[in-house]
């Protein structure tokens, strides 16, 4: 994992030292350097930054004030303070700083703080939920049981008054389920299924041919309802 970071310090020598330390640390990537907190804000608006090495005593806007400004952002960068004054340690804790490096510090101390930031980011990455995978089946209530139906097996779904008929490639007769067409429409992935009529949902993969107002699946012709034509025409345009 690589952490994108910036260094902020109004003392040129101190700023140069932090940047040199960043450059020699394999898991850190320097995205900007600044001699003021105001300039740092501009960098943060343009760059995706994970970590800030931040001095506290600076003119205009000091480091602690910048930390409070960033605290309100959603995905705020983490902060490691670099300062010559130890009286700010409690304030640093209040703004949830990862570490507090007291000047002068050496590379070993810098690396220890940077590794703390790396461990923190790795922990956050592990805690993030994996993207939800799209299910390739659904369960239908058929008579007194739940039947698992593969989405790839569905040709089209026909809505009746209180029931739906689910026509399948693998069966000559449809499954009759006590549910509504609207309820099924909400469960089916829109990239694979489309409502084309108040009484029909079709599998887009199973369409054999289309005209301006109809589509064909196997030997069945299905009309496209007026209110569904715009969405259907967008689908047809992708065939061209």
C-alpha positions as CSV (number, residue, x, y, z in Angstrom):
1,X,0.0,0.0,0.0
2,X,1.2,3.5,-0.9
3,X,0.2,6.5,1.2
4,X,-0.1,9.8,-0.7
5,X,1.1,12.6,1.6
6,X,2.0,16.3,1.8
7,X,4.4,18.2,4.1
8,X,3.5,21.6,5.6
9,X,5.9,23.8,7.5
10,X,6.8,27.4,7.4
11,X,10.5,26.7,8.2
12,X,12.3,25.9,5.0
13,X,14.9,23.6,6.6
14,X,12.3,21.6,8.5
15,X,10.1,21.3,5.4
16,X,13.1,20.1,3.4
17,X,14.0,17.5,6.0
18,X,10.4,16.1,6.2
19,X,10.3,15.9,2.3
20,X,13.6,14.1,2.2
21,X,12.4,11.6,4.8
22,X,9.2,11.0,2.8
23,X,11.3,10.5,-0.4
24,X,13.4,7.8,1.3
25,X,10.3,5.9,2.7
26,X,9.1,3.3,0.1
27,X,5.4,3.4,1.1
28,X,5.1,7.2,1.1
29,X,4.5,9.3,-2.0
30,X,5.0,13.0,-1.8
31,X,2.1,14.8,-3.5
32,X,3.0,18.4,-2.4
33,X,4.8,20.6,-0.1
34,X,3.7,23.9,1.4
35,X,5.0,26.7,3.7
36,X,1.5,27.6,4.9
37,X,-1.7,25.9,5.9
38,X,-3.7,28.1,3.4
39,X,-1.6,26.8,0.5
40,X,-2.0,23.3,1.9
41,X,-5.8,23.6,1.6
42,X,-5.4,24.3,-2.1
43,X,-3.3,21.2,-2.6
44,X,-5.8,19.1,-0.6
45,X,-8.6,20.3,-2.9
46,X,-6.6,19.1,-6.0
47,X,-5.0,15.9,-4.7
48,X,-6.2,12.8,-3.0
49,X,-4.1,12.8,0.2
50,X,-4.0,10.1,2.9
51,X,-1.5,11.7,5.3
52,X,-0.2,15.2,6.3
53,X,3.0,15.9,8.1
54,X,1.9,19.2,9.7
55,X,3.7,21.9,11.6
56,X,1.6,23.7,14.2
57,X,3.0,27.2,14.7
58,X,2.5,29.0,11.3
59,X,1.2,32.4,10.3
60,X,-2.4,33.1,9.0
61,X,-3.8,29.6,9.8
62,X,-1.9,27.4,12.2
63,X,-1.7,23.6,11.9
64,X,-4.2,23.0,14.7
65,X,-6.7,25.2,13.0
66,X,-6.2,23.4,9.7
67,X,-6.7,20.1,11.5
68,X,-10.1,21.4,12.8
69,X,-11.1,22.5,9.3
70,X,-10.3,19.1,7.8
71,X,-12.1,17.3,10.6
72,X,-15.4,18.1,9.0
73,X,-14.5,16.5,5.7
74,X,-15.7,13.0,4.9
75,X,-12.5,10.9,4.0
76,X,-10.3,13.4,5.9
77,X,-6.5,12.8,5.6
78,X,-4.7,11.6,8.8
79,X,-2.3,14.0,10.5
80,X,1.1,13.6,12.0
81,X,2.1,16.8,13.8
82,X,5.7,18.0,13.5
83,X,6.4,20.7,16.1
84,X,9.0,22.1,18.5
85,X,6.4,22.7,21.2
86,X,5.2,19.8,23.4
87,X,2.3,21.8,24.9
88,X,0.1,21.0,21.9
89,X,0.1,17.3,22.5
90,X,-3.3,17.3,24.2
91,X,-4.8,19.5,21.4
92,X,-3.3,17.0,18.9
93,X,-5.2,14.2,20.7
94,X,-8.5,16.2,20.5
95,X,-8.2,16.5,16.7
96,X,-7.4,12.7,16.4
97,X,-3.9,13.1,15.2
98,X,-2.1,9.8,14.5
99,X,1.2,11.0,16.1
100,X,3.1,13.9,17.4
101,X,6.8,14.3,16.3
102,X,8.7,16.7,18.5
103,X,11.5,18.6,16.7
104,X,14.3,17.9,16.2
105,X,13.4,14.3,15.3
106,X,15.5,11.7,13.3
107,X,14.5,9.4,10.5
108,X,14.0,6.5,12.9
109,X,11.4,8.5,14.8
110,X,9.8,9.7,11.5
111,X,9.6,6.1,10.1
112,X,8.0,4.8,13.3
113,X,5.2,7.5,13.0
114,X,4.8,6.8,9.3
115,X,4.5,3.0,9.9
116,X,1.7,3.8,12.4
117,X,-0.1,5.7,9.6
118,X,0.4,2.7,7.2
119,X,-1.0,0.2,9.8
120,X,-4.0,2.5,10.3
121,X,-4.8,2.6,6.5
122,X,-4.3,-1.1,6.2
123,X,-6.8,-1.7,9.0
124,X,-9.3,0.7,7.4
125,X,-8.9,-1.1,4.1
126,X,-9.6,-4.5,5.7
127,X,-12.6,-3.2,7.5
128,X,-14.3,-1.9,4.3
129,X,-17.0,-4.2,3.2
130,X,-16.4,-6.0,-0.1
131,X,-18.6,-4.9,-3.0
132,X,-21.9,-6.9,-2.9
133,X,-21.9,-9.4,-5.7
134,X,-25.0,-9.6,-7.8
135,X,-26.9,-12.8,-7.2
136,X,-27.5,-15.0,-10.3
137,X,-30.7,-16.5,-9.0
138,X,-33.9,-15.7,-7.1
139,X,-36.4,-17.6,-5.0
140,X,-40.0,-17.8,-6.1
141,X,-42.9,-18.9,-3.9
142,X,-44.6,-21.6,-5.9
143,X,-47.6,-23.3,-4.2
144,X,-46.2,-24.1,-0.7
145,X,-42.5,-24.0,-1.4
146,X,-39.7,-21.7,-2.4
147,X,-38.2,-22.6,-5.7
148,X,-34.7,-21.4,-6.7
149,X,-34.7,-20.0,-10.3
150,X,-31.5,-19.2,-12.2
151,X,-31.7,-15.8,-13.8
152,X,-30.1,-17.2,-16.9
153,X,-33.0,-19.6,-17.2
154,X,-35.7,-16.9,-17.4
155,X,-37.2,-16.0,-20.8
156,X,-39.8,-13.6,-19.7
157,X,-42.3,-12.9,-16.9
158,X,-46.0,-12.3,-17.4
159,X,-48.0,-10.5,-14.9
160,X,-51.6,-11.6,-14.1
161,X,-53.9,-10.0,-11.5
162,X,-52.5,-11.5,-8.3
163,X,-49.9,-13.9,-9.8
164,X,-47.0,-13.9,-12.2
165,X,-46.0,-16.6,-14.8
166,X,-42.3,-17.1,-15.1
167,X,-41.5,-18.7,-18.4
168,X,-38.2,-20.7,-18.4
169,X,-35.9,-22.1,-21.1
170,X,-35.8,-25.4,-19.2
171,X,-39.5,-26.0,-18.7
172,X,-42.5,-26.2,-21.2
173,X,-44.8,-24.8,-18.6
174,X,-44.3,-21.5,-16.6
175,X,-43.9,-21.3,-12.8
176,X,-46.9,-19.7,-11.2
177,X,-46.0,-17.5,-8.2
178,X,-48.1,-15.4,-5.8
179,X,-46.3,-12.1,-6.2
180,X,-46.6,-8.9,-8.2
181,X,-44.7,-7.9,-11.4
182,X,-43.5,-4.8,-9.6
183,X,-42.1,-6.8,-6.7
184,X,-40.1,-9.0,-9.1
185,X,-39.0,-6.0,-11.1
186,X,-37.3,-4.6,-8.0
187,X,-35.5,-7.8,-7.4
188,X,-34.2,-8.3,-10.9
189,X,-31.0,-6.6,-12.1
190,X,-31.9,-3.8,-14.5
191,X,-28.9,-4.6,-16.8
192,X,-30.4,-8.0,-17.6
193,X,-34.1,-7.5,-17.4
194,X,-36.5,-4.8,-18.6
195,X,-40.2,-4.0,-18.0
196,X,-41.5,-3.5,-21.5
197,X,-45.3,-3.6,-20.8
198,X,-47.5,-3.3,-17.8
199,X,-47.9,-7.1,-18.1
200,X,-44.3,-8.2,-19.1
201,X,-40.7,-8.2,-18.0
202,X,-38.3,-9.7,-20.4
203,X,-34.8,-11.1,-20.2
204,X,-32.7,-8.9,-22.5
205,X,-30.3,-11.7,-23.2
206,X,-33.2,-13.8,-24.6
207,X,-34.5,-11.3,-27.2
208,X,-34.1,-12.7,-30.7
209,X,-35.3,-9.7,-32.7
210,X,-36.9,-6.3,-32.3
211,X,-39.1,-3.9,-34.2
212,X,-40.1,-0.4,-33.2
213,X,-43.1,-1.7,-31.1
214,X,-42.5,-5.4,-30.5
215,X,-39.8,-7.9,-29.5
216,X,-39.5,-11.6,-30.1
217,X,-38.4,-14.2,-27.7
218,X,-38.4,-17.7,-29.2
219,X,-41.8,-17.9,-31.0
220,X,-43.5,-15.3,-28.7
221,X,-44.1,-11.7,-29.8
222,X,-44.4,-9.2,-27.0
223,X,-45.7,-5.7,-27.5
224,X,-43.8,-2.7,-26.0
225,X,-46.1,-0.5,-24.0
226,X,-46.2,3.3,-24.7
227,X,-44.8,4.3,-21.3
228,X,-41.8,1.9,-21.7
229,X,-40.8,2.8,-25.3
230,X,-38.2,5.4,-24.4
231,X,-36.2,3.0,-22.3
232,X,-36.7,0.2,-24.9
233,X,-35.5,2.5,-27.7
234,X,-32.3,3.2,-25.7
235,X,-31.8,-0.5,-25.5
236,X,-32.4,-1.0,-29.3
237,X,-29.9,1.8,-30.1
238,X,-27.1,-0.4,-28.6
239,X,-27.9,-3.0,-31.2
240,X,-26.9,-0.7,-34.1
